[in-house]
Amino acid sequence: MTTLLQDLRYAIRQLRKNPGFTAVAVLTLALGIGANTAIFSVVNAVLLRPLPFPDSSQLMLLYEGIPKLGFPKVGFCPTDLKFYQQAQRSFQDVAAFQNRSYEISGAGEPKRVTGARISANLFSALGVQPMFGRTFHAEED
């Protein structure tokens, strides 16, 4: 135990003698700890924590594509979606969404907002209810 105390006193004396080295060492440790925390936060939110939906481990993302023509992912057209909904036998439900940017204008400057075009059954497929209002009816699809 006495050797440890002697080593700590010696380390503190050396750090006081070299303030430039001390500053670089502390800055390097701070950047390393900050980067580690940021990376873990992203990994935890994206990979480790489950999605906020019931049975989220059973959700799948499907997409169409024409890789030979340079289109690895293209959105489903409504007729393809109807075909998949009727012809598939493996899933409980098939729903569609497409993230989009919209311009909202009126009084004042227009604002760009992010929204999504969704099929009427998306909420039921995810097993959730909208925060406000109601879900869509099949006729509104």
C-alpha positions in Angstrom: 0.0 0.0 0.0 2.8 2.4 0.8 4.3 1.7 -2.7 1.1 2.7 -4.3 0.9 6.0 -2.4 4.6 6.8 -3.3 3.8 6.1 -7.0 0.8 8.3 -6.9 2.7 11.2 -5.3 5.5 10.8 -7.9 2.9 10.8 -10.7 1.3 14.0 -9.4 4.7 15.7 -9.1 5.6 14.8 -12.6 2.2 16.1 -13.9 2.7 19.4 -12.1 6.2 19.8 -13.6 4.9 19.3 -17.2 1.7 21.3 -17.6 1.7 20.9 -21.4 1.9 17.1 -21.2 -0.8 17.1 -18.5 -3.1 19.2 -20.7 -2.6 17.0 -23.7 -3.2 13.8 -21.6 -6.4 15.2 -20.0 -7.7 16.4 -23.4 -6.9 13.0 -25.0 -8.7 11.2 -22.2 -11.7 13.5 -22.4 -12.0 13.1 -26.2 -11.7 9.3 -25.9 -14.3 9.1 -23.1 -16.7 11.4 -25.0 -16.3 9.5 -28.3 -16.9 6.2 -26.6 -20.0 7.5 -24.9 -21.4 8.9 -28.2 -20.7 5.7 -30.1 -22.3 3.5 -27.4 -25.3 5.8 -27.3 -25.9 5.3 -31.0 -25.3 1.5 -30.9 -27.6 1.2 -27.9 -30.4 3.2 -29.5 -30.1 1.5 -33.0 -28.9 -2.0 -32.4 -29.4 -3.1 -28.8 -32.7 -1.5 -27.7 -35.8 -3.1 -29.3 -38.1 -1.1 -31.5 -41.1 0.5 -29.7 -43.6 -1.9 -31.3 -45.2 -5.1 -29.9 -43.4 -8.2 -31.4 -40.8 -5.9 -33.0 -38.6 -8.9 -33.6 -41.1 -10.2 -36.1 -41.1 -7.0 -38.3 -39.5 -7.2 -41.7 -38.7 -4.5 -44.3 -39.4 -5.5 -47.9 -38.4 -3.6 -51.0 -38.3 -4.1 -54.7 -35.3 -3.3 -56.9 -33.7 -3.6 -60.3 -30.0 -3.8 -59.5 -28.9 -4.4 -63.1 -30.4 -1.1 -64.1 -28.9 0.8 -61.2 -32.0 0.9 -59.0 -31.2 -1.3 -56.0 -34.3 -0.1 -54.1 -37.5 1.3 -55.5 -40.8 1.8 -53.8 -43.8 -0.4 -54.2 -46.5 0.9 -56.5 -50.0 0.5 -55.2 -50.9 -2.4 -57.5 -47.8 -4.3 -56.4 -48.7 -3.7 -52.8 -52.2 -5.0 -53.3 -50.8 -8.1 -55.0 -48.4 -8.8 -52.1 -51.2 -8.3 -49.6 -53.4 -10.8 -51.3 -50.9 -13.4 -52.6 -48.5 -13.8 -49.7 -48.9 -16.6 -47.2 -45.9 -15.9 -44.8 -46.8 -12.7 -43.0 -49.7 -11.6 -40.9 -50.0 -8.3 -42.7 -48.1 -6.3 -45.4 -48.1 -2.5 -45.2 -46.2 0.2 -46.9 -44.6 3.5 -46.1 -42.5 6.1 -47.9 -40.6 8.9 -46.1 -41.0 12.2 -47.8 -40.2 15.9 -47.3 -43.0 18.4 -47.7 -43.2 22.2 -47.8 -45.8 23.7 -45.6 -46.8 27.3 -46.3 -49.4 29.7 -45.3 -48.9 32.7 -43.1 -45.1 33.5 -42.9 -42.2 31.6 -44.3 -42.7 28.1 -45.7 -41.2 25.3 -43.7 -39.8 21.9 -44.7 -41.2 19.0 -42.7 -40.6 15.3 -42.9 -43.6 13.1 -43.2 -44.5 9.7 -44.6 -47.0 8.3 -47.1 -48.4 5.2 -45.6 -50.9 2.5 -46.5 -54.1 2.4 -44.5 -53.1 -0.8 -42.6 -49.7 0.4 -41.4 -50.9 1.2 -37.8 -52.6 -2.2 -37.4 -49.6 -4.0 -38.9 -47.3 -2.3 -36.3 -49.8 -2.9 -33.5 -50.0 0.8 -32.5 -52.5 3.6 -32.4 -51.9 7.2 -33.7 -51.2 9.8 -31.0 -53.9 12.1 -32.4 -57.0 11.4 -34.5 -57.9 8.1 -36.0 -56.4 5.5 -38.3 -57.2 5.4 -42.0 -60.0 3.3 -43.5 -59.3 0.9 -46.3 -61.4 3.2 -48.7 -58.9 6.0 -48.0 -55.9 4.0 -49.1 
